């Protein structure tokens, strides 16, 4: 993963540890309305993909155990990982594109309800993504995958040659000469792997996305409601389909690209379809980027505009993130796919303890504050969720007090200690296991391995209740914890 050249080392801290009474009187532990729901506190566990579903996208025992462990910490809300809305193969990611996925999702909802004692609200993140392929072996790409075109024949002076002869010639070329014969997209497919874009409207299925996606998202939201989720989070962030429509790099000429009002059109149409299908009383919000953090990408002014439009349309919450784009991702190894969190924009999304003068903590606070201020200036009270390196009570309370956000999200800190919100609420903040931001977890995610935390995944591997990875070298969930007066109870 890319790191800032300054490589200044930062250390996280527990910060001020409040007493139980101080926590109870704080903003973080005060209730808030999200749509027609009440969150008991303003703590939020954002969506994280743990790579525990089956290859067919079905909930497994490991998925159940993952969310059970977070639920025991009793945060105000948990957002279930990015869940595919299409009924297509997509590896070990959860899916919701067919009714056959509902039994497992219902069980997941029931588990969180039971383990949190009904204290935690549960949302599910709905995602669509376009095709991306692994970086090919160069010889195989040129001899098999590359579509030979008249352009290749012209540049090689092989107008009458058959495809096999053209491929043989391409294989013989030096890389500089080959690069001049291939188009920019062909060079990308060779060096990074083929990747579809929302601007590829020469492809019928890409041109048709505005006609297809509203119904797909709406059907997924109806299933989410049938499964018992309290609401849905539309995934409009990072490198995926809906974020790509919002991006300033989207130059579609069909009314869905170019100016801000065109780029926000499909996201608003998707929201409208979801709202109509799921019901006016169902919570629907989105996660989107405060900044894309790439050259030529969307900036804060775009995010301010989009957020105000989303709120005006009636979304029940806005959750901000940043970066995480393919455009500046590192080159993958042959046989691997590009990963959108390996370049500078990926660092902005998942900053590490080795950082620049701005540090890894709270890099998204100022942009989120600007978005919330614009939403309030428009006369709208839509709750705003901020995430990004927030890892202790003082940071969370300050963000709420200063008007940065209305709800505080913490992903890596919640992974490091799923009980941290509960410990602080009980006046036991001194026992919190604090994330060190080494991005050990992110490294596992990038390899599509079960995500764990180095602060606990080698602890008590021989415990009777420890669930282990297939190689039995790591535990899959943090060890259970109970307050001293609970006499071993895990709830």
ZAMARGU-4260 file (C-alpha; in steps of 0.2 Angstrom, whole numbers, plus 5000, padded with zeros to 4 digits):
<rodrens>
0) 5000/5000/5000 | 5006/5018/4996 | 5012/5028/5011 | 5016/5047/5012 | 5035/5050/5009
5) 5036/5059/5025 | 5033/5043/5035 | 5030/5052/5051 | 5026/5039/5065 | 5010/5042/5075
10) 5003/5033/5090 | 4985/5031/5094 | 4979/5034/5112 | 4965/5030/5123 | 4964/5049/5127
15) 4953/5055/5141 | 4944/5041/5149 | 4927/5047/5156 | 4918/5040/5171 | 4902/5031/5169
20) 4892/5046/5174 | 4902/5057/5162 | 4899/5045/5148 | 4881/5044/5151 | 4880/5063/5150
25) 4890/5064/5134 | 4884/5068/5116 | 4891/5051/5110 | 4879/5041/5122 | 4864/5052/5118
30) 4850/5046/5107 | 4847/5052/5089 | 4833/5049/5077 | 4838/5042/5060 | 4822/5043/5049
35) 4809/5035/5060 | 4821/5025/5070 | 4829/5030/5087 | 4847/5025/5089 | 4851/5023/5108
40) 4868/5031/5105 | 4878/5040/5092 | 4891/5026/5089 | 4891/5017/5072 | 4901/5002/5066
45) 4903/5005/5047 | 4903/4992/5034 | 4918/4981/5033 | 4920/4966/5021 | 4927/4951/5032
50) 4928/4938/5018 | 4917/4925/5027 | 4903/4922/5015 | 4903/4907/5003 | 4908/4908/4985
55) 4890/4909/4981 | 4887/4924/4993 | 4877/4915/5006 | 4878/4919/5025 | 4890/4906/5034
60) 4892/4902/5053 | 4908/4913/5052 | 4898/4928/5045 | 4885/4925/5060 | 4900/4924/5072
65) 4908/4940/5065 | 4892/4951/5068 | 4888/4942/5084 | 4904/4948/5091 | 4901/4967/5086
70) 4883/4966/5093 | 4890/4961/5110 | 4898/4978/5111 | 4880/4986/5109 | 4885/5001/5097
75) 4870/5012/5091 | 4871/5004/5074 | 4880/4991/5063 | 4881/4992/5044 | 4883/4975/5037
80) 4896/4973/5024 | 4894/4978/5005 | 4881/4966/4999 | 4879/4963/4980 | 4862/4967/4972
85) 4865/4956/4957 | 4862/4937/4956 | 4880/4934/4948 | 4895/4926/4954 | 4906/4938/4964
90) 4917/4927/4976 | 4915/4927/4995 | 4905/4943/4996 | 4887/4943/5003 | 4873/4944/4990
95) 4855/4949/4991 | 4850/4948/4972 | 4838/4933/4975 | 4826/4927/4988 | 4837/4912/4991
100) 4848/4923/5001 | 4835/4928/5013 | 4835/4914/5026 | 4854/4917/5030 | 4851/4936/5031
105) 4836/4934/5042 | 4847/4923/5054 | 4860/4937/5054 | 4847/4950/5059 | 4840/4939/5073
110) 4858/4936/5079 | 4862/4954/5081 | 4845/4958/5089 | 4848/4944/5102 | 4866/4948/5106
115) 4864/4966/5108 | 4848/4964/5118 | 4839/4974/5105 | 4850/4989/5108 | 4859/4990/5091
120) 4850/4995/5075 | 4856/4985/5059 | 4858/4991/5042 | 4864/4983/5026 | 4875/4991/5013
125) 4869/4988/4995 | 4883/4988/4981 | 4884/4986/4963 | 4901/4984/4954 | 4907/4982/4936
130) 4918/4969/4929 | 4936/4969/4933 | 4948/4955/4928 | 4965/4949/4935 | 4981/4955/4927
135) 4985/4943/4913 | 5001/4934/4909 | 5008/4946/4894 | 5010/4931/4882 | 4993/4925/4886
140) 4985/4942/4884 | 4993/4945/4867 | 4990/4927/4860 | 4973/4925/4867 | 4963/4939/4875
145) 4968/4955/4865 | 4955/4958/4851 | 4964/4961/4835 | 4958/4976/4826 | 4962/4985/4809
150) 4972/4998/4820 | 4984/4984/4825 | 4986/4978/4807 | 4988/4996/4800 | 5002/5001/4813
155) 5011/4984/4810 | 5009/4985/4791 | 5000/4969/4791 | 4984/4973/4782 | 4981/4956/4774
160) 4988/4945/4788 | 4977/4933/4799 | 4975/4935/4817 | 4988/4922/4822 | 5001/4931/4812
165) 4997/4948/4820 | 4998/4940/4837 | 5015/4932/4833 | 5021/4949/4828 | 5015/4957/4844
170) 5023/4944/4854 | 5040/4948/4846 | 5039/4967/4849 | 5049/4976/4863 | 5039/4984/4876
175) 5041/5002/4870 | 5036/4997/4852 | 5021/4986/4859 | 5015/5001/4869 | 5014/5012/4854
180) 5004/4999/4844 | 4991/4996/4859 | 4978/5009/4864 | 4978/5016/4881 | 4964/5004/4887
185) 4973/4989/4879 | 4989/4994/4888 | 4979/4995/4904 | 4972/4978/4902 | 4989/4971/4899
190) 4997/4980/4914 | 4983/4980/4926 | 4969/4969/4920 | 4953/4973/4910 | 4941/4985/4920
195) 4924/4991/4914 | 4920/5009/4917 | 4903/5018/4917 | 4909/5028/4902 | 4910/5013/4891
200) 4893/5016/4883 | 4898/5007/4867 | 4894/4992/4878 | 4875/4989/4878 | 4875/4984/4896
205) 4885/4999/4902 | 4874/5011/4891 | 4859/5003/4899 | 4864/5005/4918 | 4852/5019/4921
210) 4838/5008/4916 | 4843/4993/4925 | 4851/4999/4942 | 4835/5008/4950 | 4825/4992/4949
215) 4840/4981/4955 | 4843/4992/4970 | 4824/4993/4974 | 4822/4974/4974 | 4837/4972/4985
220) 4830/4985/4998 | 4813/4976/4998 | 4823/4960/5002 | 4832/4969/5015 | 4816/4974/5023
225) 4809/4957/5022 | 4825/4950/5031 | 4822/4962/5045 | 4835/4975/5043 | 4831/4992/5050
230) 4837/5000/5034 | 4849/5001/5019 | 4864/5010/5015 | 4866/5013/4997 | 4885/5011/4992
235) 4889/5027/4982 | 4907/5027/4987 | 4925/5022/4982 | 4928/5013/4965 | 4911/5005/4962
240) 4897/5009/4950 | 4887/5022/4959 | 4902/5032/4964 | 4908/5031/4946 | 4892/5040/4941
245) 4895/5054/4954 | 4914/5056/4949 | 4920/5071/4939 | 4928/5058/4928 | 4911/5053/4922
250) 4909/5061/4905 | 4895/5051/4898 | 4885/5060/4885 | 4868/5053/4888 | 4862/5065/4902
255) 4871/5055/4916 | 4888/5062/4915 | 4897/5079/4914 | 4889/5093/4925 | 4886/5089/4943
260) 4867/5089/4940 | 4869/5075/4927 | 4881/5065/4938 | 4869/5065/4953 | 4854/5060/4942
265) 4856/5041/4943 | 4860/5041/4961 | 4844/5051/4964 | 4834/5039/4953 | 4841/5024/4962
270) 4836/5032/4979 | 4819/5036/4972 | 4816/5018/4966 | 4822/5011/4983 | 4811/5023/4993
275) 4795/5019/4982 | 4798/5001/4984 | 4804/4999/5002 | 4792/5012/5009 | 4792/5030/5016
280) 4794/5023/5033 | 4810/5013/5029 | 4827/5020/5033 | 4837/5023/5017 | 4854/5032/5017
285) 4870/5032/5008 | 4889/5031/5010 | 4898/5043/4998 | 4915/5052/4996 | 4919/5068/5003
290) 4933/5069/4991 | 4939/5057/4978 | 4958/5062/4981 | 4963/5058/4963 | 4968/5070/4949
295) 4953/5076/4939 | 4941/5068/4952 | 4927/5075/4962 | 4932/5088/4975 | 4923/5094/4991
300) 4912/5106/4981 | 4905/5091/4972 | 4902/5082/4989 | 4893/5097/4996 | 4882/5098/4981
305) 4878/5080/4981 | 4875/5079/5000 | 4863/5093/4999 | 4854/5085/4985 | 4853/5068/4994
310) 4846/5076/5009 | 4834/5087/5000 | 4828/5071/4991 | 4824/5063/5008 | 4838/5052/5012
315) 4838/5047/5031 | 4857/5049/5034 | 4873/5053/5025 | 4889/5043/5029 | 4905/5050/5022
320) 4921/5042/5016 | 4936/5047/5005 | 4947/5041/4991 | 4949/5022/4987 | 4949/5023/4968
325) 4956/5012/4954 | 4963/5027/4945 | 4979/5028/4956 | 4980/5010/4962 | 4996/5000/4962
330) 5000/4988/4948 | 4994/4971/4954 | 5005/4955/4952 | 5001/4944/4937 | 4986/4934/4941
335) 4980/4946/4954 | 4966/4960/4952 | 4969/4979/4955 | 4964/4984/4972 | 4958/5002/4974
340) 4966/5005/4991 | 4984/5003/4986 | 4987/5021/4979 | 4987/5038/4987 | 4968/5039/4986
345) 4968/5022/4995 | 4979/5029/5008 | 4966/5043/5011 | 4953/5030/5014 | 4963/5019/5025
350) 4977/5029/5032 | 4991/5021/5042 | 5001/5026/5057 | 5015/5031/5045 | 5009/5047/5038
355) 5012/5065/5033 | 5010/5081/5043 | 4991/5079/5044 | 4992/5062/5052 | 4981/5047/5050
360) 4968/5052/5062 | 4953/5062/5057 | 4958/5066/5039 | 4939/5066/5034 | 4933/5078/5048
365) 4935/5095/5040 | 4927/5089/5023 | 4912/5081/5033 | 4910/5097/5043 | 4908/5107/5027
370) 4895/5095/5020 | 4885/5095/5036 | 4886/5114/5037 | 4879/5115/5019 | 4865/5103/5023
375) 4860/5113/5038 | 4861/5129/5028 | 4849/5122/5016 | 4837/5120/5031 | 4839/5101/5032
380) 4842/5091/5048 | 4848/5075/5039 | 4860/5065/5051 | 4878/5065/5045 | 4890/5050/5050
385) 4909/5053/5050 | 4922/5040/5050 | 4941/5039/5048 | 4953/5036/5061 | 4942/5040/5076
390) 4947/5029/5090 | 4944/5036/5107 | 4930/5045/5117 | 4938/5062/5116 | 4939/5062/5097
395) 4922/5056/5095 | 4915/5069/5108 | 4924/5083/5100 | 4918/5079/5082 | 4900/5079/5089
400) 4903/5095/5099 | 4911/5105/5085 | 4897/5101/5072 | 4907/5089/5062 | 4894/5076/5062
405) 4879/5069/5071 | 4885/5051/5073 | 4903/5044/5074 | 4908/5029/5064 | 4924/5018/5069
410) 4929/5003/5059 | 4946/4998/5063 | 4944/5003/5081 | 4929/4993/5082 | 4938/4978/5074
415) 4952/4980/5087 | 4940/4980/5101 | 4922/4976/5097 | 4917/4981/5115 | 4925/4998/5116
420) 4909/5008/5115 | 4902/4998/5129 | 4918/4998/5139 | 4918/5017/5138 | 4899/5018/5143
425) 4903/5008/5158 | 4917/5019/5164 | 4930/5005/5159 | 4938/5015/5145 | 4955/5011/5153
430) 4952/4993/5147 | 4950/4997/5129 | 4961/4988/5116 | 4966/5003/5105 | 4969/5001/5086
435) 4987/5004/5082 | 4983/5008/5063 | 4996/4996/5056 | 4983/4991/5043 | 4987/4973/5046
440) 4968/4970/5043 | 4968/4980/5027 | 4983/4969/5021 | 4972/4954/5024 | 4957/4962/5015
445) 4968/4966/5000 | 4972/4947/4998 | 4954/4942/5001 | 4959/4933/5017 | 4947/4932/5032
450) 4950/4949/5041 | 4956/4949/5058 | 4966/4961/5070 | 4984/4957/5075 | 4980/4963/5093
455) 4970/4948/5096 | 4970/4935/5082 | 4984/4925/5090 | 4977/4925/5108 | 4971/4909/5116
460) 4971/4899/5100 | 4968/4883/5110 | 4952/4890/5119 | 4937/4879/5117 | 4926/4892/5110
465) 4939/4900/5098 | 4934/4900/5080 | 4950/4898/5069 | 4955/4901/5051 | 4957/4886/5039
470) 4976/4885/5043 | 4972/4887/5062 | 4985/4900/5064 | 4972/4915/5068 | 4956/4916/5078
475) 4942/4924/5068 | 4934/4934/5082 | 4941/4944/5097 | 4940/4935/5113 | 4924/4937/5123
480) 4923/4951/5136 | 4911/4954/5150 | 4911/4968/5163 | 4918/4962/5180 | 4901/4962/5188
485) 4893/4952/5175 | 4900/4936/5182 | 4905/4929/5165 | 4890/4934/5155 | 4894/4939/5137
490) 4879/4951/5135
</rodrens>
